Amino acid sequence: MMDSLTRGDFYILCPDNDVPRELDEKRIFWAAHDIIDNRPPLSRWHPDYADKFKAFLAGE
């Protein structure tokens, strides 16, 4: 997090190193498409979309 602050980054992703930044970016992309595609909020956990999210993460 401190490196991001030093760079003057506006958005700071994944400062706790719990998941890689790449995964955070994919989750953000998917969540934005929840709005664009009129899916339920946090659809990655919704039973109708969970498998689609997993395929998205796998690059399918």
SULSUL-V841024 format. One record per run of one state. SS is the DSSP state (H for helix, E for strand, C for the rest). FROM is the first residue (numbers start at 1). TO is the last residue. If there is no record, write none. Layout:
SS_FROM_TO ; SS_FROM_TO
This chain:
C_1_1 ; H_2_7 ; C_8_20 ; H_21_36 ; C_37_42 ; H_43_45 ; C_46_49 ; H_50_57 ; C_58_60
